[in-house]
Structures are given as C-alpha cells and as structure tokens.
Amino acid sequence: MSIDIARVFVGFDTKEVIAYHVLAQSILENSSMPVEFSPIVLKNLEGIFTRERNNLQSTEFSFSRFLVPALSNFEGWSLFMDCDMMLRADIAELWKLRDDRYAAMCVKHDYVPKIETKFLGQTQTKYEKKNWSSVILFNNAKCRALTPDYVNSATGLQLHQFKWLENDDLIGELPREWNWLVNEYEYNPDAKNVHFTDGGPYFEEYKDCDYAEEWFAAQERTLFVQQRA
C-alpha cells in the first residue's frame, strides 16, 4: 500500500526561529495525514546553495526556496511555505488540490503592499507576482529547470516571477485563503493559512496584528511539556 505523505519544506530564518516551530505545530495539530518536514536552513546547504546574500532579501530563504524540486530529487509533489505563517486548517485539504496539469501552484495575489518597510526595517520590494512564491505546490518532475546551478545564478525576478517555466499557463491557482496576507487583506475568520508577511506577532511592533492571539496560543502549545504529577 502506498501511503500519501505531505512533504513540506519551510523556509528557516535565524532572525525568527520561533516562527518555523509554531508553523510546524499548527500544521501538525490540524493535519489528518502524515507530514514530513524539511526546514530550508542555509548552513545545511553549504556547497549546494552558493549565491551571495542580496541586500533586497528580507529572509534567508528568499532564493533557496527554489531548491525544493532538486531537494525532492524532482519526484512527486512538495509544498513550500514561508516560516511566517500559521495554518488554521487541515493541510490535507491543500494537498488534495494538487493538479498534474501544472508545474507549480500558488495563490495569485494582485496587490500593492501598503507599507514601505517590513520587519526589522527590511525594504518592502514591489514587483509583479509579489508573494506568489511564498506558498508553492511544486510538481517536481515539471520543475527540472530549477537545478542548483540555475537557482544560484538566476535573477531574483526570474525566480520569483516563475520565468523558469515555459509560460504562465503552467502555474495553477490556489484559493486565496491558503495564503492570506495579514494586514494587507482584511481579517478573514475563514482564512486557512495566515501569512504575517509584514512581520509576525513575535516582533514587538506586530504583537497586536490580526491572528496574533491565535499565534501566541499556538506558541504555548509548541512549548508544552507534560510534568510529573
């Protein structure tokens, strides 16, 4: 019997370590299927990811995310997620949306960021297909253009605007609820995956943002330990 496992790659940033762990917890406690996690940690990719840090990168995984198909040996499907997210629904729902007609699937945001700077004073870059790459379902066999050599040498826009695909018809669309941009979009009680794209509640200046109370509750559950009675 073949067991379906959701293979999840999460961007890891040393400036917001807790974000990765709370996201993983939110996935685990809502999931009805087995989940396999692979954090994308730069120091684990020495010799594989060699491109120098760009000043416009707001996270350590801005470009390394595109190694997911290669790290998956270009087989099956893999999900990439930014770490500054919290899942509020069963990941099995998202996993079922995979469609072999496409090479990649994402939420096709069409917006202009409301702010000029993000967390820790990072510049808020504005470009076409902004935030499309923050949640990607990769159909790995159809993403063979994303070799380590290409990921190390392509421009940021080539990567984030999916220029590695022959055309945009190969990009499937996911419902917006699976990448709900906190503060950019109005509060939505039905958001399935919230994305603290401007800054998570673990940063002092964003501690009162939408969904912050839920995030802090998830953090408490992440830190839970059963003590001896």
N, C-alpha and C positions, 0 to 999 in steps of 0.2 A: 504493500500500500504506500502510495506517495503522500506524504504529509505536507500540506501547504504552510509555509513559514513566511511571515512578513519580514523581509530583510531591510532593516532601517539603518541608514547612515546619517549621523548627526554631526553637524559642524561643531567643533570644540574650540573654545577661545579661553585663553588663560586669564583674560580680564573679567570673565563672567562664568567661572567654573560651575557654580551652583545651578546655572541655567540648564546645563546639559542634564544634570541629575534629576532635576524636577521635571523636565520634559520627559525623560525616560520613565519616571514614576507615573506621570499622567498617562502615558501610553500603556504601561503595564496594568494599571488598575482598571482601565476601561476596556482592555482587549479581551476578545473571546477566542483568540487564536494564538499560537506560539509566535514569539517575536525574537528576532536576532538583532542585536545592536552592534554597530561598528562606529565608534567615535572617530572623527577625522581629526587627528592630532598631528600638528606639524612635525614635532620631534620624532614621531613614529614613521614619518615619510621621508627621512633623510636618504638621498640617493634616488628617490622616486620623484618627489616634488622639489624642484631646484630653482624656481624663479624667485627673483628678489622681491622684497616687500615694496608695494606701491603706496605712495602717500595717500591715495584716494581710497585705499582699502579700509573699511570700518571694522572688519573682523579678520581673524587669522585664516579663515576658511573661504574667503571671498572667491578665490580661484581653485583651491584644492578640491572643492565640491565636485568639480567636473572630472575628477579621477574615479568617481563612483563606478562607472561601467568597467573601467580597467580593473579596479579592485574587486569587481564581481566576475572577473575573467570573461566579460562580455557574454554572460549567460543569464538567462532568466530575467526577472524584474527586480529592481531595487528602488527603494524610496529614499530621497534625500530630504532632510529638514534642517533649517537653521536652528540653533540651540535656543534662541529667544522666543520660544513658543510654548504653548500648553495645550494638550489635547483634551477635549471635553466630550469626545465621542469614541466609539469603538473603531480602532484602526482597521478592523476587518471590513468596515463599510467603505473606507478609502481603497483598500487593497482590491476589493471587488470591482472597482472602476477601471482596472487595467484593460486596455483595448489594444490588441495586437496590430490594429491598423496604423498605430502611431509609434514613433521612435521615442517620444517623450510626452508627458502630460503634466499640465500645470494650471494654476489659476491665472487667467489672462487679465491682470489688472490694467485699468486705464485711468490713471490719476496723476496729478502733480503733487508732490509732497508739500504739506502745509508749512513745514519748518525748514530752516537753513542749516541747522546743526543737529546732530544726533547725540546719543550718549557719549560722555567723556569728551565732548567738544568736536566729535568727528564731523567732517563736512557731509552734508546730505546731497549726494550726487543725484542729478536728474537726467534720465535718458529713457528712450523708448524701451518698452518691455520691463520697466522698473519693477523689481520684486517678483518677476515671473520665476526666477531661478531659486527662490527661497524655499519652495516645496516643488520637487520634481519626482515624478514616477518615471524612471528610466527603463525602457525596453532595451536591455543592454546589448543584445546582438545587433540592434539597428543603430547603435551609437559608437561604432568602431572607429569613427573619425577622432574620437576623444582618447587618442593614445597619450601616454605620459609626455612624449615629445611635443605633441600639439598643445596640450594643456600648459606646458612650461613656456611655450613661445607665442601663443595666440594673444591678441589684444584682449583687454577686458570686455570691450563691446562685442568682439567676435564670440566670446564665450557666453556672456550674459544675454545676448540677443539671439542665441541659437543659430549663429551663422555657420556652425559646423554641420547643420542639416542642409539637405539639398533645397528645401523650401519650407515655408511655414505650414504647409498642409500636413506635415509630419508631426505637428505639435497638437496634441489633443487637449481639450479644455476640461478642467475640473471645476465643480461648483465653487463659488467664491467663499462659501462657509468653511472650506478646508484651508484657507489662508486669509483669515480675517485680520485686516491691518488695524491694530489698536490705535486710537486717536485719529487715524486717517479716515476710518469709517466710523459711523455712529455705533453705539453699543447695540449688540445683537444677542439676545438671550439664546438664539439658536445656532450661534457660531460653533462649529465643530472643532476648529483648531484656531486659537488666537495667536497672533504674531505681534510681539512687542517690538515692532520694527524701529521705533524712535528711541526706545530704551525700556528695559524691563523694570518691574517693581523692586528688584534687588538694588537698583540705583536710587539713591536718596531722592533725586528730583522727580522720579517717576513712581514713587511709592503709593501714590493715590490714583493711579491711572485706572481705566476700565479693567475689570477682571483681576485687580490686584489682590483683593481679599481671597479669591479662589486660589490664586498663585501661592499666597502665604500659607493657606491651609494645606495645599499640596506639598509645600516645603516641609511643613510639620510632619506630614505622613512619611516623607522621604527620610526624615531623621528619626523615625520611630524605632525604639528598641524595647523588647519585652524584658522587664526586670524580674528578678526572682521575687516571688510573693513573700 
